[in-house]
Amino acid sequence: MHAASRLDFEPPRPREGTLRAYGLALLIHGLLLAALTWGVSWRRSDTSVAVEAELWSAVPQEAAPKPVEPEPQPQPAPPPPPPPPKVEQQQPNEAEIALARERERKAREQAEQEKREKERLERERQERERKLAEEKRKKELEAKRKEQEEARLREQLRKDNLKRMAGLAGATGAPTATGTAQRSAGPSANYAARIRARIKPNIVFPDELSTNPSAEVKVRTSPDGTIVGRELIKPSGVPGWDEAVLKAIDKTEVLPRNEDGVVPSPMTIIFRPKD
């Protein structure tokens, strides 16, 4: 092995083609830069260039045939629906027929029974209404009869009172008589005494009179004897005595009945202080 020379460690010398390669590279880069600049400026301009091109095939070729659409195939008809299942109709036997007839008979009987029940209830309702109307009519007739009877009694009492008043207008009794009839044949002396005994205790007159003045008072009563009115028809001339008589009649309130059970009304009664 020999020793390495100094030239082995030195860099290689440049070859003659290296400078030419560098020059070509710079030229290509300059051309590339110019092309880019021209391309940018061409894009900014509004110049339209029409380009036509014709293409020629090196080998003549025939066009493929136009695709033909296949004709639609007829669809198969849908299968018919299956027939409904046959239901076997079972003929009713004699027992079922008899049972159905029995049901119909019971239904008719029930309907007839309900109809009869409705008719019965309607008859009862009409009968109740008829009885109520009859009772109402009887009550109205009874009230009318009572009203007519009371009117007849009032009219009879009025006539009796008119007769009594006509008889009293021409009374011929003694000055000391206490009765109210024209003659002694009228109301009994006992009845006159009873009236006097009923009213006299209620007369309050303490004054002493030298004379015996008479005050005539008409008294009206109801059928039961209740005093319903009094009127001084002939004053006695002594107002104190007349006032005492009227107050006594008001205080008495009820007069006794006559022997026949009737209280004459109206009655003219004469009151004297010394009787």
VEXDO-878860 format. One record per atom (N, C-alpha, C, CB): x, y, z; residue in one letter. Coordinates in pm, whole numbers, plus 50000, padded with zeros to 5 digits. Glycine has a CB too. Layout:
XYZA
...
! end
This chain:
500894988450000M
500005000050000M
500915012050000M
499005000150124M
500655020949905H
501515032749896H
500815043949966H
501855036549749H
501575053949996A
501005065650067A
500185073849972A
502115074450130A
499025079750026A
498105087949945A
498765100949914A
496745090450017A
498505105349791S
499075118049751S
498195129449797S
499245118649600S
498695141749784R
497975153749827R
496805156249737R
498895165949829R
496865152449619L
495785155449525L
494535147249553L
496245153049383L
494685136649627D
493485128449655D
492495135749744D
493885115149720D
492905145049824F
492015151849921F
491565165149870F
492695153450054F
491915169949754E
491475182649702E
490155180949629E
492535188749609E
489265192049629P
488015191249557P
488245190249410P
487135203049588P
487275183849340P
487505182349198P
487385195649128P
486535172449138P
488065197149023R
488035209348945R
486765209748864R
489275210448855R
486285222048846P
485075223048765P
485345219348625P
484495236748772P
484245212448570R
484395208248432R
483965219448341R
483595195548404R
484205218148209E
483895228548113E
482405229748089E
484605225947983E
481615219348109G
480145220148083G
479365225748197G
479595206548051G
479945227748305T
479175232448423T
478715246548402T
480005231648550T
479545255148346L
479155269048324L
478025269848222L
480355277348278L
478095261348124R
477025261448024R
475715256848085R
477385252647906R
475745247348176A
474515242648241A
473905253748326A
474785230248327A
474735260848396Y
474225271848478Y
473575282348390Y
475355278048561Y
474165285148277G
473585295248187G
472235290848135G
474535297948069G
472105278248095L
470795273148048L
469725273748157L
470935258747998L
470145270848278A
469155271148389A
468645285248411A
469775265748520A
469555294948403L
469115308648423L
468185312948310L
470315318148433L
468485308548187L
467635312148073L
466225306248086L
468285307347943L
466195293848127I
464875287248142I
464055294148252I
465055272048175I
464725297748362H
463985304548470H
463495318048422H
464865306148597H
464295325148344G
463845338148293G
462645336448203G
464975345248218G
462705326248112L
461555323748024L
460295320048104L
461885312447924L
460495312048205L
459335308148290L
458705320148359L
459765297748395L
459585329148408L
459075341148475L
458355350048375L
460215349048542L
458855351148254A
458175359248152A
456845353248114A
459055360648028A
456825339848104A
455545333248070A
454495335348177A
455755318048049A
454895334748301L
453935336948411L
453415351148409L
454575333848547L
454355360648381T
453925374648379T
452945376948265T
455115384048366T
453255370848146W
452335372448031W
450995365848056W
452955366647904W
451025354848127G
449745347948157G
448855356048248G
450015334348220G
449475362448345V
448665370548438V
448065382248367V
449495375548556V
448885388948282S
448365400548210S
447305396348110S
449495407948138S
447445384248049W
446435379347953W
445105376448022W
446935366547882W
445155371648145R
443925368748221R
443185381648253R
444255361048351R
443995392848274R
443335405448311R
442715412248192R
444315414848377R
443195409748076S
442615416147956S
441315409447920S
443585415447837S
440425416747847D
439095411847812D
439045407647666D
438035422647840D
440125401447622T
440205397347481T
439735383147469T
441645398747425T
438745381147381S
438195367747357S
438755362547228S
436645367847353S
439265350447229V
439855344147110V
439085331647082V
441355341047130V
438525330946961A
437795318846922A
438785308746869A
436715322046816A
438615296846916V
439515286046877V
438705274946816V
440335280846997V
439065270846703E
438405259646638E
439405248346627E
437855263646498E
438875236646645A
439755224846637A
439025213846566A
440225220046777A
439625206746488E
439085195046420E
439835182946466E
439165196546266E
439055173046498L
439655160646546L
439525150246437L
438995155746678L
440535144446409W
440555133846305W
441035121046370W
441485137746184W
440285110946336S
440685098046390S
441665091846293S
439475088746414S
442645086446350A
443625079946264A
443045067846195A
444845075946344A
442095061046262V
441485049046203V
439985051346198V
441835036046285V
439315050346082P
437855052246076P
437135042046164P
437345051245931P
436125047446239Q
435345038746328Q
433865041246303Q
435695041346479Q
433055030946308E
431605032046291E
430935034546426E
431035019146225E
429835042446416A
429095045446541A
428335033146588A
428105057246519A
428175032646715A
427425021346773A
425935023146747A
427695020146924A
425175012546735P
423715013846712P
422995020246832P
423104999846683P
421885027446796K
421055033846900K
420415023346988K
419975042846837K
420505025647120P
419895015447209P
418385015147192P
420255018347357P
417875003447181V
416415001347166V
415854996847300V
416094990747053V
414805004447343E
414175000747471E
413374988047453E
413265012247524E
413464979247547P
412694966647534P
411194969447550P
413164956147639P
410424962547469E
408964963947480E
408484958747615E
408254956347364E
407454966347677P
406954961647809P
406274948347798P
405984971847870P
406634939847884Q
406024926747887Q
404674927447960Q
406974916447956Q
403664920847910P
402344921047980P
402444914548118P
401264913747896P
401834921948211Q
401844916848348Q
400834905448360Q
401524928048451Q
401184895648432P
400214884648449P
399044889148536P
400894872148513P
397874884848501A
396664888348578A
396754882748719A
395394882948509A
396284891148818P
396344886048956P
395434874048972P
395964897049056P
395814865449056P
394964853549076P
393644857549141P
395704842949162P
392564851249108P
391264854449169P
391274851649318P
390134846449102P
390504860049394P
390474857749539P
389864844149571P
389684868849611P
390314838849677P
389774825549712P
388304826949750P
390574819049830P
387514817649716P
386094818249751P
385914817749902P
385314806549686P
384864825049951P
384624824850096P
384314810850144P
383484834150133P
384694808550264P
384434795050316P
382924792650325P
385094793050455P
382584781450286K
381164777850290K
380754774850433K
380874765650201K
379684782050472V
379124779850606V
377944770550592V
378704793250675V
378084760550651E
377004750850644E
375844755550730E
377474736850688E
374724758150667Q
373514762250739Q
372864750050800Q
372524769650645Q
372874751250932Q
372294739951003Q
370794741851016Q
372934738351141Q
370094733150971Q
368644733850979Q
368214732151125Q
367984723150889Q
367344741951175P
366884740451314P
366074727651332P
366054752651358P
366314721851442N
365544709751472N
364224713351537N
366334700351562N
363434703951567E
362094706251623E
362174712651761E
361304693251631E
363194709251840A
363304715051974A
363584730051966A
364424707952054A
364454734051874E
364754748251859E
363544755751806E
365944750351767E
362814749751713I
361604756251662I
360584758051773I
360994748051547I
360424747951854A
359474748951966A
359914759452066A
359324735452036A
361224760352091L
361734770252185L
361514784452131L
363224767952213L
361754786452000A
361524799651941A
360054803351948A
362004799951796A
359164793951920R
357724796751929R
357314800152072R
356914784851878R
357934793152168E
357614795952308E
358064810152347E
358274785452401E
359244814152296R
359714827752325R
358764838052265R
361144829852270R
358344835952142E
357404845252077E
356094845952155E
357144841051932E
355614834552200R
354354834552275R
354494842352406R
353914820052305R
355614840252477K
355824847452603K
355974862452577K
357064842152675K
356654866052466A
356804880352434A
355444886652405A
357744882252314A
354574879452332R
353234884852305R
352424886152434R
352484875952205R
352514876052520E
351784876652647E
352264888252733E
351924863452723E
353584890352737Q
354124901352817Q
353674914852762Q
355644900752820Q
353684916252627A
353234928852566A
351754931252596A
353474928552414A
350924920552589E
349494922152621E
349304925552767E
348714909352585E
350104919252854Q
349984922252997Q
350364936653027Q
350864912753080Q
351444941552964E
351834955552983E
350754964952930E
353164958452912E
350144961452819K
349074969752764K
347884970252858K
348634964552628K
347494958552914R
346374958253009R
346704966153135R
346014943853046R
347964965453180E
348354972853300E
348264987953276E
349784968853343E
348734992453158K
348625006653124K
347175011153118K
349325009552991K
346325002753058E
344905006253050E
344285006853190E
344144996252963E
344694997553278R
344154997753415R
344575010453489R
344634985353493R
345865014053477L
346345026153542L
345645038553487L
347855027453525L
345385038753357E
344695050053298E
343255051053349E
344715049053145E
342585039453361R
341215039553415R
341205044453559R
340575025553405R
342185039853639E
342235044253779E
342475059253786E
343345036753856E
343365064453699R
343625078853700R
342365086553663R
344755082253603R
341655082053562Q
340415088853522Q
339365088053632Q
339875082753394Q
339335076553703E
338355075153811E
338685084653926E
338325060553862E
339985085953958R
340375095354064R
340015109654025R
341885094254093R
340285113153902E
339945126753858E
338435128953861E
340485129253716E
337675118553824R
336215119953827R
335715121853971R
335535107753763R
336285114054065K
335865115354205K
336245129054260K
336495104354290K
337445133754227L
337855146954275L
336935157754219L
339305149854235L
336595156554091A
335695166454032A
334305165654096A
335585164353880A
333855153254127E
332535151654190E
332545157554331E
332145136754196E
333625154954407E
333705160654541E
333765175854536E
334935155154615E
334525181154441K
334575195554428K
333215201354394K
335595199554321K
332495194454305R
331165199354268R
330215198754387R
330595191254149R
330295187854466K
329445186754585K
329755197754685K
329605173054650K
331055200554705K
331425211254799K
330905224754751K
332945211754817K
331025227154620E
330525239754568E
329015240854585E
330905241354421E
328295229554560L
326845229654578L
326475231654724L
326225216654525L
327235225154814E
326945226554957E
327215240855004E
327795216555040E
328335246654956A
328625260454994A
327555269854939A
330005264554944A
327105267254818K
326065275554759K
324745274054834K
325875272154612K
324445261454875R
323215259254949R
323245266355084R
322975244254970R
324425265655151K
324545272455280K
324445287555262K
325875268855347K
325035292355157E
324955306755132E
323515311055106E
325845310655013E
322805302955028Q
321405306155002Q
320575305355130Q
320825296754897Q
320865295255216E
320125293955342E
320395305855433E
320495280755413E
321665309755440E
321985321355523E
321325333955468E
323505323255533E
321315335255336A
320655346855277A
319155346755307A
320895347255126A
318575334555302R
317135333655333R
316865337355478R
316625319355304R
317745332555569L
317565335955711L
317745350855734L
318555328055797L
318735356755668R
318925371055684R
317735378855631R
320195375555612R
317205374355519E
316035381155463E
314825379655555E
315715375755325E
314675367655615Q
313565365555706Q
313705374155831Q
313475350855744Q
314955374755882L
315175383355999L
314915397955967L
316605381656051L
315315401855846R
315075415755806R
313575418655801R
315715418655668R
312815409455742K
311365411455736K
310765411755876K
310715400455652K
311225402555962D
310705402356099D
311035415356172D
311265390356178D
312235420356151N
312635432756216N
311815444656165N
314125435356194N
311535444656033L
310715455355979L
309315454956040L
310635454155826L
308765443056054K
307435441856117K
307485446356262K
306925427356108K
308575442456329R
308695446156470R
308845461256484R
309895438956536R
309655467256397M
309835481756403M
308505488956374M
310915486356303M
307755483656276A
306455489756246A
305515488656365A
305815483256124A
305595477456437G
304735475956556G
305195484856669G
304725461556603G
306525486756685L
307025495056794L
306725509756771L
308505493056810L
306605513556642A
306315527656615A
304975531956673A
306315530256465A
304045522756684G
302735526056743G
302505519356876G
301615522256650G
303555518356960A
303435511557090A
302475518957181A
304805510257157A
301715511357256T
300705517057346T
300935512857490T
299315512757302T
302155509057522G
302435504757658G
302395516357756G
303785497957666G
302335513057884A
302295522957990A
303635530057999A
301935516458126A
303685541958058P
304945549258071P
305995541558147P
304705562358138P
305575532958233T
306545525358313T
306885511858251T
306015523258453T
306375509058130A
306635496058067A
308095495158025A
305705493957943A
308635483358039T
310045480958002T
310185471857881T
310785474758119T
309065467457821G
309135458657704G
309455466557579G
307825451157686G
309585459457467T
309915465757340T
308865463057235T
311255461057291T
307785455957268A
306745452757170A
305655463157174A
306155438957195A
304835462757065Q
303725472357060Q
302685469257166Q
303075472256921Q
302425456657184R
301435452557284R
302055441657370R
300105447457216R
301355438257471S
301835427857561S
301885414357492S
300955426957685S
301205413457377A
301225400857304A
302545398657233A
300085400557205A
303445408757228G
304745407557163G
305665399357250G
305365421457135G
306945403357255P
307885396057340P
307375395357483P
309265402657337P
307575384257542S
307035382057675S
307645391657776S
307275367657720S
306865393557885A
307355402257992A
308635396658051A
306295403958101A
308745383658051N
309945377458103N
311165381458019N
309775362058105N
310995382057883Y
312115385757797Y
312505400257819Y
311765383357649Y
311505408957834A
311805423057860A
312545424657992A
310505431257862A
312135416658092A
312815417458221A
314255412458209A
312055409358328A
314455402558128R
315805397258111R
316725407658045R
315775384358027R
316185414757943I
316995425157878I
317315436157979I
316255431057755I
316285439858055R
316505450558154R
317515446258259R
315185454558221R
317405433658302A
318335428758403A
319755427858347A
317875415058455A
319905425958214R
321235424858155R
321895438558140R
321145417958018R
321125448958105I
321715462058076I
321775470958200I
320935468957967I
320735470658284K
320615480258395K
321815480058489K
319355477458473K
322395468558525P
323535468958617P
324735476358560P
323945454858655P
324775477958430N
325915484758369N
325735499858358N
326165478958232N
324535505058397I
324295519458390I
324885525858515I
322765522558378I
325785535258493V
326425542658603V
325995557258589V
328005541258599V
325065561558681F
324565575358680F
324295579358826F
323255576758591F
325255585958890P
325105588959033P
324195600959064P
326465591659092P
323855609058962D
323065621058991D
321625617359027D
323085630658869D
321035625459114E
319635623959153E
318805633559069E
319435626559306E
317785628259004L
316915636358919L
315535637258984L
316815630458775L
314965648858975S
313595650759029S
312555645358932S
313325665659056S
312925644158803T
312005638858702T
312475624958661T
311925648358578T
311705618958571N
312035605458523N
312095605658369N
310975594858573N
313135611958311P
313195613258164P
313465599458101P
314305623458122P
313015597957977S
313185585257905S
314095587557783S
311795579357860S
314965578057763A
315865578357647A
315575565857563A
317395578857692A
315235568057434E
314935556857344E
316185553957259E
313685560157253E
316565541357262V
317775536957191V
317425525257100V
318905532957292V
317885526256974K
317705514956880K
318965506356888K
317445520056731K
318745493456915V
319855484056931V
319775473556820V
319815477357072V
320895471356753R
320965461056650R
321885449956698R
321465466956514R
321415437456674T
322185425756717T
322335415956602T
321515418856837T
323305407056618S
323475395956524S
322545384656567S
324975391056518S
322375374156485P
321465363256523P
321795356956657P
321465352756417P
323055357156699D
323375351056829D
323225360756945D
324795345856827D
322745373256922G
322495382857030G
323615392657053G
322235375657155G
324735391856977T
325835401356996T
325405415056947T
327125396556920T
325615425157030I
325245438856994I
326235443956891I
325215448157120I
325715447856775V
326575452656668V
326375467556642V
326305444756541V
325405473856712G
325195488256691G
324115493556784G
324825491056546G
324245506056819R
323185512856898R
323125527256854R
323465511857052R
321925532856864E
321675546556818E
320615553156907E
321215546656669E
320935565056957L
319985572657039L
319005579656945L
320725583157132L
317775574656940I
316785580256847I
315895590856913I
315915569056789I
315855590757048K
315065600957117K
315785604357247K
313605596057144K
316505615557254P
317205619057377P
316235621757492P
318075631357353P
316735619957612S
315905622157732S
315915636757776S
316405613457848S
316795644857722G
316935658557768G
318005660057873G
315635663657822G
318505649057924V
319585649158022V
320785642257955V
319165641958158V
321735649857905P
322845643557833P
323615633257915P
323805654057786P
323745635558047G
324475626058131G
323785612458133G
324615631458273G
322415613058140W
321665600358141W
321785593158005W
320165602958176W
321675600457896D
321785594257764D
323165587757745D
321555604757653D
324215594657790E
325565589157776E
325755576757861E
326605599657815E
325155576657983A
325265564958071A
324565552958010A
324675568058209A
323405555357943V
322675544157881V
323495538257766V
321275548857830V
324065546857680L
324835541857567L
326065533957613L
325255553457476L
326755538857716K
327915531757767K
327525518257827K
328635540157873K
326355517857893A
325895505157951A
325605494857842A
324645507358036A
325025499457729I
324755490157619I
326065484857561I
323915497057509I
327065493757544D
328365489257492D
329005479157586D
329295501157471D
328845481257714K
329455472257810K
328745458857817K
329475478757947K
327455458957786T
326685446357792T
327125436657683T
325175449357779T
327355441757561E
327905434057448E
326925423757390E
329165427057491E
326285415357472V
325415404657422V
324085405157496V
326085390557439V
322975403657420L
321635403257478L
321135388857480L
320655412257399L
320305385457577P
319795371657586P
318785368857474P
319145369257723P
318595355957444R
317625351857344R
316215351557404R
317995338057285R
315235352757315N
313835351657357N
313515336957381N
312875357857249N
312285334257427E
311895320557455E
311915311957329E
310525320257519E
311685317957212D
311725310457087D
313145309057032D
310835317056983D
314135313657108G
315525312257067G
316005322956972G
315715299257006G
315205333456949V
315565343956854V
315765356956929V
314475345556745V
316765364456887V
317005377756943V
316465387856842V
318535380156974V
315395395256875P
314855405056780P
315885415856750P
313555411456834P
315975419456620S
316915429856580S
316355436756456S
318335424056553S
316365450156457P
316755458856570P
315615460056671P
317145472956519P
315955464856789M
314975466956898M
315115481256946M
315185456857016M
313965487156977T
313935500557038T
313645498957186T
312855509756969T
314595503157267I
314505501157412I
314435514857478I
315715492957468I
313525516157574I
313335528757649I
313965526957787I
311805532557661I
314805536757824F
315485536457954F
315085548858035F
317045536057935F
314655546258159R
314285557158255R
315085554858381R
312725557358287R
315555565558445P
316405563858563P
315665558558684P
317045576858598P
314365560358693K
313655556258815K
312865543458793K
312705567358861K
313035536658684D
312305524158661D
313055512858731D
312145521258508D
! end
